[in-house]
Amino acid sequence: MKTFEISESNLKNCNDEIESARKMILDGKIILCGTDTLYGLSTNALDKKAIEKIYSIKERDPNKPISISLGEKDQIENYVYVDKPAKKIIEKFMPGPITVILKKKDIIPDILGKNDVGVRIPDNDVIRKIAIVPLTTTSANISGKTAPASLEEVDSIIKEKVDLIIDTGPCKYKVQSTIVKVIDGKIELIREGKIPFEDILRTVKE
């Protein structure tokens, strides 16, 4: 199994490794990589067959959606519709440990969600640099088992099934992202994680 050690501190010296990882993503390969919150399974989120591999590796219910991660904020409206409350949340908390579920555009495959999709911009320069296209970054665990915050915590079964491992060191937050759904101006808490929901509500009211 090919493994790259790429941290945020040595990222500038890893151009060849980043290019290799990007090519693998475009080829529909599966990459195990750290983010700001947890280690995740990443592939091209526009490639249905690649996404199906992720569901298989995780033994995940195909009816459960998977979020996407992007490299920059200005890419978000290429894939989802952003209303005023969502824009405030994005400006305040991204990049960071938050996932915002928004109404998706047709470019996003229905396998990720029928009508909407969660969007993240991780506070981790490595995974963002790899995001030449939207990525899946669902946690690197068998569904129902503990999500890993370091490479050592990733189940060996998962490691054996990916095409590339990128060791970014321990994740800085070590806890899952907060998930909020913002549709038609209404904000709903789906999962509270690193960012308190009250902080999100306060931001929208400002």
Sequence and secondary structure as in RCSB ss.txt:
>XXXX:A:sequence
MKTFEISESNLKNCNDEIESARKMILDGKIILCGTDTLYGLSTNALDKKAIEKIYSIKERDPNKPISISLGEKDQ
IENYVYVDKPAKKIIEKFMPGPITVILKKKDIIPDILGKNDVGVRIPDNDVIRKIAIVPLTTTSANISGKTAPAS
LEEVDSIIKEKVDLIIDTGPCKYKVQSTIVKVIDGKIELIREGKIPFEDILRTVKE
>XXXX:A:secstr
  EEE  SSSGGG HHHHHHHHHHHHTT  EEEE SSSEEEE BTT HHHHHHHHHHHT  TTS   EE S GGG
GGGTB   HHHHHHHHHH SSSEEEEEEB TTS GGG SSEEEEE  S HHHHHH SS EE EESS TTS   SS
GGGS HHHHHH SEEEE  S SS S  EEEEEETTEEEEEE  SS HHHHHHHHH 
